[in-house]
Amino acid sequence: MTTTSSDTQSRTRRVGLPWSALLALGTAVFITSLTETLPAGVLPEMSASLGTSSGATGQAVTVYAAGTALTAIPLATATASVPRKPLLLGAMAVFLVANTLTAAAPGYIVLLAGRFLAGVAAGLAWAILAGYARRIAPVGLEGRAIAVAMTGIPVALSLGVPAGTLIGEQVGWRAAFGAVSLVTLAVIGWISVSVPGVGQPAIEQADTNRSDPAPESAKSPLRQTLAVPGVAAIMVTVTTFVLGHTIIYAYIAPYLQHAGLGSATDAVLLVFGVACLVSIWYVGRHVDRRLRALMVTGAGLFTLATAALAVTTTHAIVWVAAVLWGLGWGGAPTLLQTAAGQAGMRRSSAVAGTAQAVLVTLWNAAMALGGIIGGLLLQSSGVTVVAVSSAALGAVSLLIVAGARRHAFRNTQATP
């Protein structure tokens, strides 16, 4: 496989990670992830302001995820030949406009329109960001670069949403979204100054050593991507792992109430968030050499933690399970994005970009479906079955990772 000469020279010149560029990308990930779930933290205020029920206002989260899931693959395919930096800046600019529209929405319909458009822009940005981080990193440090860029996801979930909720409670939900717009404007400037441009991935040549004999022109970009050995296994793992996590995470408050820890929900989530950050740090340091071992360990810790929640509500075990859960889950975005990019790069950068778009689509679909399934299980069978279902999906993820030895979840430094 060949790359553009500017990319090769740029990667060769660097001896360390381009920290300013990666932190700019990571902040873009942070704000787009934060905004997805921010309405959940300011739901009462939004409902009162808009004159809608909590259930109706909660659809602001759903339409954001729908915008991402429905458009990430088509947009990534349609823009495959566009240089990455202008495309990323364009996506962030649309996100800025949409989020500002949300903050100023005079009514419910305008709010939903703004949220959907923000989801579309975020989905395109997410499809770009992991591949962008990989392409500006020195050879052999691609996984670590993705870890830095993807840190924004768990940081947004563990720290950003509570901060946004606090702002919303103190000065109103519109101010919380307005603050996101201000940060977005600053990030656009940061990306403009600090992030180097890279060439169009679509112009790179395919890997002539691939095992799939079908000609490229005979396949759609999606079929071409899924035909790459290892990609399908990675995508099934994304679906089962994210689905299992969301089923229990979305309804952790009812579970903790059932366990007699309802008053400690914030503390348990803080412990979970800190464990996520520890996981991110460790995965970021070792992902380039131990991708497979880290993925197996992460899926194993998640399965063990949710199984413990399923069989007992002993307080000490619940606290330990929260730590294990965070350690297993925190590095998952980095590991899965790295694995998808690595597998796609065995064909071309364009295929790697499509793989990231598929991952984003499945991730958001699994989040939406997890909330629905978890709610149905909670109402029909109770919190124990919710935890059992998450543990079962974790076990499926672990089996897939363990079985996909040849083509998926390979150590990145072993890849030329």
C-alpha positions in Angstrom: 0.0 0.0 0.0 1.3 3.5 -0.8 0.5 6.8 0.8 0.8 10.4 -0.4 4.3 11.7 -0.3 3.3 14.6 2.0 1.9 12.2 4.6 5.0 10.0 4.5 7.4 13.0 4.9 5.3 14.5 7.7 5.1 11.2 9.6 8.9 10.6 9.1 9.9 14.0 10.4 8.0 13.6 13.7 9.9 11.8 16.5 7.1 12.3 19.1 3.4 12.7 19.3 2.0 15.9 17.9 0.4 16.8 21.2 -1.3 20.1 20.4 -2.9 18.6 17.3 -4.1 15.5 19.1 -5.5 17.5 22.1 -7.4 19.6 19.6 -8.9 16.5 18.1 -9.6 15.1 21.5 -11.4 18.3 22.5 -13.5 18.0 19.4 -14.4 14.5 20.4 -15.2 15.7 24.0 -17.6 18.4 23.0 -19.5 16.3 20.4 -19.8 13.4 22.9 -20.8 15.7 25.7 -23.6 17.3 23.7 -25.1 14.0 22.8 -26.1 13.1 26.4 -26.3 16.7 27.8 -30.1 16.9 27.6 -30.4 14.0 30.1 -28.8 16.1 32.8 -31.0 19.2 32.2 -34.2 17.4 31.2 -36.5 19.0 33.9 -35.4 22.5 32.9 -35.8 21.9 29.2 -39.2 20.4 29.7 -40.4 23.3 31.7 -39.0 25.8 29.3 -40.4 24.2 26.2 -43.7 23.1 27.7 -43.2 19.4 26.9 -43.2 16.2 28.8 -39.9 14.7 30.0 -40.5 11.8 27.6 -40.9 14.1 24.7 -37.9 16.2 25.6 -35.8 13.1 26.1 -36.1 12.5 22.4 -33.5 15.2 22.0 -31.0 12.5 22.8 -32.6 10.1 20.4 -32.7 12.4 17.4 -29.0 13.3 17.9 -28.1 9.6 17.8 -30.4 9.0 14.8 -28.7 11.8 12.9 -25.3 10.2 13.5 -26.4 6.6 12.8 -28.3 7.4 9.6 -25.7 9.6 7.9 -22.2 8.6 9.1 -21.6 6.0 6.5 -23.2 7.8 3.5 -21.4 11.1 4.4 -18.1 9.3 5.0 -18.4 7.6 1.6 -19.5 10.7 -0.2 -16.6 12.8 1.2 -13.9 10.1 0.9 -11.9 12.2 -1.7 -12.1 15.5 0.3 -9.0 16.5 2.2 -9.4 15.8 5.9 -8.7 19.2 7.5 -11.3 21.2 5.5 -13.8 18.5 5.9 -13.3 18.3 9.7 -13.5 22.1 10.0 -16.7 22.1 7.9 -18.2 19.4 10.1 -17.3 21.4 13.3 -18.7 24.6 11.8 -22.1 22.8 11.1 -22.0 21.4 14.6 -21.5 25.0 16.0 -24.5 26.3 14.0 -26.7 23.4 15.0 -25.7 23.5 18.7 -26.3 27.3 18.8 -29.7 26.7 17.2 -30.5 24.2 20.0 -29.5 26.8 22.6 -31.7 29.4 21.1 -34.6 27.1 20.0 -37.9 28.9 20.5 -39.9 25.7 20.4 -39.8 21.9 20.4 -39.6 21.3 16.6 -36.7 23.7 16.2 -35.0 22.0 19.1 -35.3 18.6 17.5 -34.1 20.0 14.1 -31.0 21.5 15.7 -30.3 18.3 17.6 -30.6 16.1 14.4 -28.3 18.4 12.4 -25.8 18.4 15.3 -25.9 14.6 15.3 -25.2 14.6 11.5 -22.2 16.8 11.9 -20.9 14.9 14.9 -21.2 11.6 13.1 -19.1 12.9 10.2 -16.5 14.3 12.6 -16.3 11.0 14.6 -15.8 9.1 11.3 -12.8 11.4 10.5 -11.2 11.9 13.9 -9.7 8.5 14.7 -8.3 8.1 11.2 -6.9 11.6 11.3 -5.1 11.0 14.6 -3.6 7.8 13.2 -2.4 9.6 10.0 -0.6 12.4 11.8 1.1 10.1 14.3 4.7 8.8 14.0 4.9 5.3 12.6 4.5 2.8 15.5 2.6 5.2 17.7 -0.7 5.3 15.8 -2.6 3.5 18.6 -1.4 5.9 21.3 -2.4 8.8 19.1 -5.9 7.4 18.8 -6.0 6.9 22.5 -5.3 10.6 23.1 -7.9 11.8 20.6 -10.6 9.4 21.9 -10.0 10.3 25.5 -12.8 12.8 25.0 -15.5 10.2 25.0 -15.2 8.8 28.5 -14.1 12.1 29.9 -17.4 13.6 28.5 -19.5 10.9 30.1 -17.7 10.8 33.4 -16.9 14.5 34.0 -18.4 16.6 31.2 -22.1 15.7 31.6 -22.1 16.4 35.4 -20.4 19.8 34.7 -23.0 20.6 32.1 -25.7 19.6 34.5 -24.3 21.9 37.1 -24.3 24.8 34.7 -27.8 24.0 33.6 -29.0 24.0 37.2 -27.3 27.2 38.1 -28.0 29.4 35.0 -30.3 27.4 32.8 -30.1 24.7 30.1 -29.7 27.3 27.3 -26.5 28.5 28.9 -25.1 25.0 29.1 -25.6 24.5 25.3 -24.3 28.1 24.8 -21.1 27.2 26.7 -20.6 24.2 24.3 -20.9 26.5 21.3 -18.3 28.9 22.7 -15.9 25.9 23.3 -16.6 24.7 19.8 -15.7 28.1 18.3 -12.4 27.9 20.2 -11.7 24.4 19.0 -12.3 25.3 15.4 -9.6 28.0 15.8 -7.3 25.5 17.6 -7.7 22.9 14.8 -7.1 25.6 12.2 -3.7 26.5 13.8 -2.4 23.2 15.2 -3.7 20.3 13.1 -1.7 19.6 10.0 -3.4 18.8 6.7 -3.4 15.4 5.2 -4.2 14.1 1.8 -7.3 12.5 0.4 -7.5 8.9 1.5 -9.4 7.9 -1.5 -6.4 8.5 -3.8 -4.3 5.9 -2.0 -3.9 2.6 -3.7 -5.3 -0.7 -2.5 -3.1 -3.4 -0.9 -2.3 -5.8 -3.7 -1.7 -8.6 -1.2 -5.2 -8.7 0.0 -6.9 -12.0 0.2 -10.2 -10.9 -1.4 -10.0 -11.5 -5.2 -13.1 -9.4 -6.1 -12.3 -6.2 -8.0 -12.7 -2.9 -6.1 -15.0 -1.4 -8.7 -17.4 -4.3 -8.3 -18.2 -3.5 -4.7 -19.8 -0.6 -2.9 -17.6 1.0 -0.3 -19.5 -0.6 2.5 -19.3 -4.1 1.0 -15.6 -3.5 0.2 -15.0 -2.6 3.8 -16.9 -5.5 5.4 -15.1 -7.9 3.1 -11.7 -7.0 4.6 -10.7 -9.9 6.9 -11.3 -9.0 10.5 -13.6 -6.0 10.0 -16.8 -7.9 10.5 -15.6 -9.5 13.7 -14.6 -6.1 15.0 -18.0 -4.6 14.1 -19.9 -7.4 15.8 -17.7 -6.8 18.9 -18.5 -3.1 18.8 -22.2 -3.9 18.7 -22.3 -6.4 21.5 -19.9 -4.6 23.8 -21.6 -1.2 23.5 -25.0 -2.7 23.7 -24.0 -4.6 26.9 -22.5 -1.5 28.5 -25.5 0.8 27.6 -28.1 -1.6 28.9 -26.7 -1.5 32.4 -25.2 2.1 32.3 -28.5 3.7 31.3 -30.3 2.1 34.2 -27.6 2.1 36.9 -29.6 4.4 39.1 -32.5 2.0 39.5 -30.0 -0.8 40.1 -28.2 1.1 42.8 -31.6 2.0 44.4 -32.4 -1.7 44.4 -29.1 -2.4 46.0 -29.6 0.2 48.7 -27.0 2.6 47.3 -29.4 5.1 45.7 -28.0 8.0 47.7 -24.5 7.1 46.6 -25.2 7.0 42.8 -23.1 10.1 42.1 -20.2 8.6 44.1 -20.4 5.2 42.3 -20.4 6.9 38.9 -17.4 9.1 40.0 -15.5 5.9 41.0 -16.5 4.4 37.6 -15.3 7.5 35.8 -12.0 7.6 37.6 -11.4 3.9 36.7 -12.2 4.8 33.1 -9.5 7.5 33.1 -7.0 5.0 34.5 -7.9 2.6 31.8 -7.5 5.2 29.1 -4.1 6.1 30.4 -2.9 2.5 30.5 -4.4 1.6 27.2 -2.9 4.7 25.5 0.6 3.6 26.7 0.3 0.0 25.6 -2.2 -0.2 22.7 0.5 -0.3 20.0 2.1 -3.4 21.5 -0.7 -5.2 23.3 -3.9 -4.5 21.5 -5.2 -8.1 21.6 -4.3 -8.7 25.3 -5.9 -5.3 26.3 -9.1 -6.1 24.4 -9.4 -9.5 25.9 -8.8 -8.1 29.4 -11.3 -5.2 28.9 -14.0 -7.5 27.7 -13.2 -10.0 30.5 -13.3 -7.3 33.2 -16.6 -5.9 31.9 -18.1 -9.4 31.9 -16.8 -10.1 35.4 -18.1 -6.8 36.8 -21.6 -7.1 35.3 -21.9 -10.8 36.3 -21.0 -9.7 39.9 -23.8 -7.1 39.8 -26.2 -9.8 38.5 -25.6 -12.3 41.4 -25.3 -10.0 44.4 -26.1 -6.5 45.7 -23.5 -6.6 48.5 -22.3 -3.1 48.8 -18.6 -3.9 48.9 -18.9 -6.0 45.7 -20.9 -3.3 44.0 -18.1 -0.8 44.6 -15.5 -3.2 43.4 -17.6 -4.1 40.3 -17.8 -0.3 39.5 -14.0 -0.2 39.5 -13.6 -3.3 37.3 -16.3 -2.0 35.0 -14.5 1.3 34.5 -11.2 -0.4 34.0 -12.7 -2.7 31.4 -14.7 -0.1 29.6 -12.6 3.1 29.6 -10.1 2.0 27.0 -12.7 0.3 24.8 -13.2 3.3 22.4 -9.5 3.5 21.7 -9.1 -0.3 21.3 -12.1 -0.7 19.0 -11.2 2.4 16.9 -7.6 1.3 16.6 -8.6 -2.3 15.6 -11.0 -1.0 13.0 -8.5 1.4 11.5 -5.8 -1.2 11.5 -7.9 -3.7 9.7 -9.1 -1.2 7.1 -5.6 0.0 6.4 -4.7 -3.4 5.2 -6.8 -2.4 2.1 -6.4 1.4 2.0 -7.0 4.6 3.9 -10.4 5.1 2.2 -11.5 1.7 3.5 -10.2 2.5 6.9 -12.3 5.7 6.9 -15.4 3.7 5.9 -14.6 1.3 8.7 -14.6 4.2 11.2 -17.9 5.4 9.8 -19.4 1.9 10.2 -18.1 1.8 13.8 -19.7 5.2 14.6 -23.0 4.0 13.1 -23.1 0.8 15.0 -21.9 2.5 18.2 -24.8 5.0 18.2 -27.3 2.3 17.1 -26.2 0.1 20.0 -26.5 3.0 22.4 -30.0 3.8 21.3 -31.0 0.1 21.2 -29.4 -0.5 24.6 -31.6 2.2 26.2 -34.7 0.6 24.7 -33.8 -3.0 25.6 -32.7 -2.0 29.1 -36.0 -0.1 29.7 -38.1 -3.1 28.6 -36.1 -5.5 30.7 -36.3 -3.3 33.7 -40.1 -3.0 33.4 -40.7 -6.6 32.7 -38.1 -8.5 34.7 -36.3 -6.1 37.0 -32.7 -4.9 37.5 -31.2 -8.4 38.0 -32.1 -9.4 34.4 -30.7 -6.1 33.2 -27.3 -7.0 34.7 -27.5 -10.6 33.5 -28.2 -9.4 29.9 -25.2 -7.1 30.0 -23.0 -9.9 31.4 -24.1 -12.2 28.6 -23.3 -9.6 25.9 -19.9 -9.1 27.5 -19.3 -12.8 27.3 -20.2 -12.8 23.6 -17.8 -10.0 23.0 -15.0 -11.8 24.9 -15.6 -15.0 22.8 -15.5 -13.0 19.5 -12.2 -11.2 20.5 -10.6 -14.4 21.7 -11.7 -16.3 18.5 -10.7 -13.7 16.0 -7.0 -14.2 16.3 -5.8 -14.2 12.7 -7.2 -10.9 11.3 -8.8 -8.8 14.1 -7.3 -7.1 17.1 -3.7 -7.6 16.1 -0.9 -5.7 17.7 -0.4 -2.6 15.6 3.4 -2.5 15.8 3.4 -5.9 14.1 1.7 -4.3 11.1 4.0 -2.8 8.4 
